[in-house]
């Protein structure tokens, strides 16, 4: 079984199959959802101290913040992924 990952920036990756939605962080519903996730302990901040520019909602219920633009994350979801097979990363595929 091959797992596919996308880079969320700063050396961090998320599993492609787990991403439900990608959204900009500035809409009111996303701000409320982000606050809810933070209060419940399911918010994961992968920005490395930078401004959050996209919010990934995962099928596990977790909410992930990334400093990459929403369009960049969507582009990576649609093409550039990393495949992991038995613990070893292979080259980027499209």
C-alpha positions, 0 to 999 in steps of 0.5 A, a space after each residue: 500500500 502506497 501512502 501519498 503525502 503533500 508538503 505543507 511547508 517547512 518540512 511537514 507533510 499531510 496524507 492526501 487521502 485525509 484532506 477533506 477541504 482547504 480554505 483561506 483562514 479569514 472567513 467567519 465560519 473558518 475562524 469559528 471552526 478554527 477556534 472550536 478546534 483549538 478549544 477541543 485540542 484538535 488544531 495542529 499548527 504547522 506554520 512555524 510561527 508564520 501567518 496561517 494562509 490556509 486551513 486544511 480540514 482532515 477526515 480525522 476531525 483535525 484542523 491543520 494550519 499552513 503558511 502556504 497559500 490555499 491555491 498552492 495547497 490545492 495545486 499540490 493536492 492535484 499533482 505533486 505528491 510524495 509516495 511512501 512505500 514501506 517507509 521509503 519516500 519516492 520521487 515527486 509524481 504528477 
